[in-house]
């Protein structure tokens, strides 16, 4: 049986670009034009987590995001 060719690994920016593209197309297909809002920020911040303490600090930041959503500049009451 012939071996399957492996696709080259994608970089993190390529994966993020693909995720944004797929979700934006679905959003545009499903949401009426009059109700559309900005879906993604233009860029993102990535960082290499190098210690357990840093991991837990990032975990706490991410898990606290929902509580901070009302303070965000993109927040609106209807969301």
N, C-alpha and C positions, 0 to 999 in steps of 0.2 A: 504494500500500500504506500503510495507516495506521501511524503511529508507535506503538511500544509505550510504554506508560506506565512510567516509571522509579519504582521503589520509593524512598522516602526513605532516605537513608543512616542507618545505625544508629550510635548512640554506642558507645563501648567498654564501658560498663557493660551496655548492652542485649545486646551480643554475648557478653559473659562470662556473663550470666544465661541466655541461650539455650543456650550450650555446656554449662553446668552442668545445665540442665534436661534436655537431650537425653541426656547421658551418665548422669545419675541414673536416668532412666526405663529406659534399657537395662540398667543395673546391677541395678535392682530386679527387672526381668523375668528376668534371667539367673542371678542369685546366690540360692541358697537362703537363707531368712530366718535360719537358724541360723548362717550363715557371713558375714553382712553386717557390714561395718565402716563407719566414717565415711568418706565419699568425698571431700568437699570441706571446706575451711576456710570459715568464715563470710564472710570478706572477702578482698580481695587488695590488693596494693600496686602501683600503677602510677606510672611516672615518665617524663617526657619526656627522651630522650637528646639532649643538645645538643652533644656533641663526640665526636671519634673516640676520645679517651682514655676517656671515660665509656662509650662503646660497648664497648670491649675489657674494661673492668672488669666490666661487666654480663655480657658473654660468658663471662669466666673464672668468675664467680660461678655462672652457670647450668650451665656444663659441669662444675663441681666438685660440683654437688648430689648426683649418685649416690654419690660417695665419702663424703659427709656423711650419707647416709640412715640408717646404723646409729646415729648419734648423735641422731636426731630423736625427739621425745616420742611420735610415733605409730608408730614402728618396732616391729615384732615379728618374731621369728625366722622365722615361717612365710611372710612376704611376700617 
